Amino acid sequence: MDTLIPSTADLAGDPAVISRAEALRPVIEAAADEIEDKRRLPPALLDRLHEARMFRLLMPRSSDGIETDPITFFHVIEAIAKADASTAWCLSQASGCSMSAAYLDLPVARAIFGDDPRAVLAWGPGPKARAVECEGGYRVTGVWAFASGCRHATWLGAACPIWQADGAPRLRPDGRQLERTMLVPAHQVEWTDIWNVVGLRGTASDQFALNDHFVRADHSITRDVITRESESECREPGPLYRMSAMTCYEVGFAGVALGIAGASLDSFVDVARNKIPRGKKSPLRDNAVVQTNLGLAEVGIRSARAFLLQSVASIWHEIAAGAMLSLEHRMTIRMASTNAIHRSREAVDFAYNAAGATAIFEDHPLERRFRDIHTVTQQLQGRLSHFETVGAWMMGAEADLTFV
């Protein structure tokens, strides 16, 4: 790929949208303890997020969305994550899900998203799920979990392998079983509270179930086939919908990690300026090892951030000019986003360890951010195996492209 050198303007994003996110930071910071305690985004905060149209970042304009670019999306998520990682994670997840509107018939998309200013779609994996074809749609049975933001969602997505009425699997042209995602009103599912976790507690990524539930055919979509034109159901012509939801998830969740890391280093500097460790005569800030490691941590997140932003901006320029998202594009975004997540984890680990016992108390911001970043790295987007995929692809070996 001939890499375009992005300009400062290319990397800056839409200042009007980003400023709305920045303005929300004090509100989110004030709600952080309640988010952690209740394991939910509180109603008052949701009101403010909807007023600022934060759940409409990647939604098509035809469904009353903002349809912004991925650079602006990154800046928004990073800014929100500096205030609270769970809120940023929910927004990133919901934004990717909202791209579903591009795959729906316009009247259905408007009914789900456009006519409801508080519309939010959430989904998660469902290994024990199936949809059986029937007249007018599907009969759906299954259990889905890790549905981040599901407790404030208005609609839920239930991914299912498709079976014909006679019990035979419905196959795609390549011989694999067809899978579709069914869109169901949130009030129609059965809930199970499973989200007792180390970090990202406020995402309420719970479990939901359906039992022989009817879903209309026009309330189902095939996700992320935008690079395979013969199979694509995408109705929207905008370049954002040639990026695919997966790449936008990668950019958004890297923004969550970098926001956590930036805020963690800021918190550590506040500690280091004043803390005199037990048995020492001078504050942490005068320790040469601490100074060196702080500098290295800052370089780590700045360089990872720059690599991600420059890569995405260059790719976005090509996509906006009419190109389709290529495998090379996808590999570049995958390696840049995974790198950003792990350089962020290293920075937070430094800050937490160097702060000593100060950071172990629940009322200190480093304690929460340490738990949050280690939860991010445990998620799909933070898998170290992504580097294996990239390396295999670079050498022409067989590579697992499932999550690229």
Protein Blocks (a to p, Z undefined) as FASTA:
>chain_A
ZZddddfklmnopfklmmmmmmmmmmmmmmmmmmmmnopacfklmmmmmmnommmmmgcf
klopakpafklmmmmmmmmmmmomklmmmmmmmmmmmmmmmmpcfklmmmmmmmmmkbcc
dddddfbgcddddehiacdddddehiehklmcfbdcdddddddfkopacddfkopacddd
ddddfklpccddfbbcfbhmlnopacdddehiacdfklcccehilmmmklpcbfbfbfkl
mnojmlmmmmmmmmmmmmmmmmmmmmmmmmmmmmccehiabdfklpmklmmmmmmmmmmm
mmmmmmmmmmmmmmmmmmmnopacdfklmmmmmmmmmmmmmmmmmmmmmmmmmnmmmlmp
fkbmklmmmmmmmmmmmmmklpmklmmmmmmmmnopacdfklZZ
